[in-house]
């Protein structure tokens, strides 16, 4: 895919293909801030479908992991606006986990708010595990929230 060789022309289609997704991830890793911002601007209109795509989610993960602060904040805000649909999606939960690691103070309140639903969901449960890794103090909150049902969830 020739569009992966330049900043201009990055598209949702380019990230949905496995090889192009890998190429764009490498480009993000190797580029300076200005080019990463240009890549993100071209991908932003397709962010929802990239987050929930088998290969596109890796591009978004890479942006959250190594992108500039404004991109991380923008992706995190996008995730928070549709928290539960992403948190319970097989690929979306991966982006939520990355945002949780990058911005725990912003994401943890929603994890707490939706704790029972997350614990009961196969994908959401990964987010609860990441929350425990990110902020071990949350364990006390989890135990208190689950109350008498702690054995049921164990």
C-alpha positions as CSV (number, residue, x, y, z in Angstrom):
1,X,0.0,0.0,0.0
2,X,1.8,3.1,-1.2
3,X,-0.3,5.4,1.0
4,X,1.7,4.1,4.0
5,X,4.9,5.6,2.7
6,X,3.8,9.2,3.2
7,X,1.9,11.2,5.8
8,X,-0.7,12.3,3.2
9,X,-3.0,9.5,2.3
10,X,-3.2,7.6,5.6
11,X,-6.7,6.3,5.7
12,X,-8.9,3.8,7.6
13,X,-8.4,1.3,4.8
14,X,-4.6,1.6,5.2
15,X,-4.9,0.6,8.9
16,X,-7.4,-2.2,8.4
17,X,-5.0,-4.2,6.3
18,X,-2.5,-6.1,8.5
19,X,0.7,-5.2,6.7
20,X,-0.4,-1.5,6.2
21,X,-1.2,-1.4,9.9
22,X,2.2,-2.6,10.8
23,X,3.8,-0.1,8.4
24,X,1.9,2.8,9.9
25,X,2.8,1.7,13.4
26,X,6.5,1.7,12.4
27,X,6.0,5.1,10.9
28,X,4.5,6.5,14.1
29,X,7.4,5.0,16.1
30,X,10.0,6.5,13.8
31,X,8.5,9.9,13.1
32,X,8.7,13.2,14.8
33,X,5.8,14.9,16.6
34,X,4.7,16.9,13.6
35,X,4.4,13.9,11.3
36,X,2.7,11.8,14.0
37,X,0.2,14.7,14.4
38,X,-0.4,14.7,10.7
39,X,-0.9,10.9,10.7
40,X,-3.4,11.3,13.5
41,X,-5.3,14.1,11.8
42,X,-5.8,11.9,8.7
43,X,-7.0,9.0,10.8
44,X,-9.2,10.8,13.3
45,X,-12.3,10.8,11.2
46,X,-12.1,7.0,11.3
47,X,-11.2,6.6,14.9
48,X,-14.3,4.8,16.0
49,X,-13.9,2.0,13.4
50,X,-10.1,1.8,13.9
51,X,-10.6,1.3,17.6
52,X,-12.9,-1.7,17.0
53,X,-10.9,-3.2,14.2
54,X,-8.6,-6.3,14.4
55,X,-5.7,-4.4,12.9
56,X,-6.7,-0.8,13.2
57,X,-6.7,-1.0,17.0
58,X,-2.9,-1.6,17.0
59,X,-2.4,1.8,15.3
60,X,-4.5,3.5,17.9
61,X,-2.7,1.7,20.7
62,X,0.6,2.9,19.3
63,X,-0.7,6.5,19.2
64,X,-1.7,6.3,22.8
65,X,1.6,4.7,23.9
66,X,4.0,7.1,22.2
67,X,1.9,9.9,20.7
68,X,2.2,13.5,22.0
69,X,0.0,14.5,25.0
70,X,-2.6,16.2,22.9
71,X,-3.3,13.1,20.8
72,X,-3.4,10.9,23.9
73,X,-5.9,13.3,25.5
74,X,-8.0,13.4,22.4
75,X,-8.2,9.6,22.1
76,X,-8.9,9.3,25.8
77,X,-11.7,11.8,25.5
78,X,-13.1,9.9,22.6
79,X,-13.0,6.6,24.6
80,X,-14.7,8.2,27.6
81,X,-17.5,9.5,25.5
82,X,-18.5,5.9,24.6
83,X,-16.9,4.1,27.5
84,X,-19.0,1.0,27.9
85,X,-19.3,0.1,24.2
86,X,-15.5,0.3,23.9
87,X,-14.8,-1.3,27.3
88,X,-16.9,-4.4,26.4
89,X,-15.6,-4.7,22.8
90,X,-12.9,-7.3,22.1
91,X,-10.6,-4.7,20.5
92,X,-12.0,-1.5,22.0
93,X,-11.1,-2.8,25.5
94,X,-7.4,-2.7,24.5
95,X,-7.6,1.0,23.7
96,X,-9.4,1.6,27.0
97,X,-6.6,-0.3,28.8
98,X,-3.9,1.9,27.1
99,X,-5.8,5.1,28.0
100,X,-6.2,3.8,31.6
101,X,-2.4,3.4,31.7
102,X,-1.7,6.8,30.1
103,X,-4.4,8.8,32.0
104,X,-5.4,6.8,35.1
105,X,-6.9,9.9,36.9
106,X,-9.3,10.4,34.0
107,X,-10.3,6.8,33.2
108,X,-10.4,5.2,36.7
109,X,-13.6,7.1,37.8
110,X,-15.5,5.5,34.9
111,X,-14.0,2.1,35.8
112,X,-15.4,2.6,39.3
113,X,-18.7,3.8,38.0
114,X,-19.2,0.7,35.8
115,X,-17.3,-1.8,37.9
116,X,-20.0,-4.5,38.2
117,X,-20.8,-4.4,34.5
118,X,-17.0,-4.6,33.7
119,X,-16.5,-7.5,36.0
120,X,-19.3,-9.4,34.4
121,X,-18.0,-8.9,30.9
122,X,-15.2,-11.0,29.4
123,X,-13.6,-7.9,27.8
124,X,-14.5,-5.5,30.5
125,X,-12.8,-7.7,33.0
126,X,-9.5,-7.0,31.3
127,X,-10.0,-3.3,32.2
128,X,-10.6,-4.1,35.8
129,X,-7.4,-6.2,35.9
130,X,-5.5,-3.3,34.3
131,X,-7.0,-0.9,36.8
132,X,-5.7,-3.1,39.6
133,X,-2.2,-3.1,38.0
134,X,-2.4,0.7,37.5
135,X,-3.7,1.6,40.9
136,X,-3.6,-1.2,43.5
137,X,-5.6,1.0,45.9
138,X,-8.6,0.3,43.7
139,X,-8.6,-3.3,45.2
140,X,-10.3,-2.0,48.4
141,X,-12.9,-0.2,46.3
142,X,-13.6,-3.4,44.3
143,X,-13.9,-5.5,47.4
144,X,-16.3,-3.0,49.0
145,X,-18.3,-2.7,45.7
146,X,-18.7,-6.4,45.2
147,X,-19.6,-6.8,48.9
148,X,-21.2,-10.1,49.6
149,X,-20.9,-11.2,46.0
150,X,-17.1,-11.4,46.1
151,X,-17.1,-15.2,46.0
152,X,-19.4,-15.1,43.0
153,X,-16.9,-13.0,41.1
154,X,-13.8,-14.8,42.2
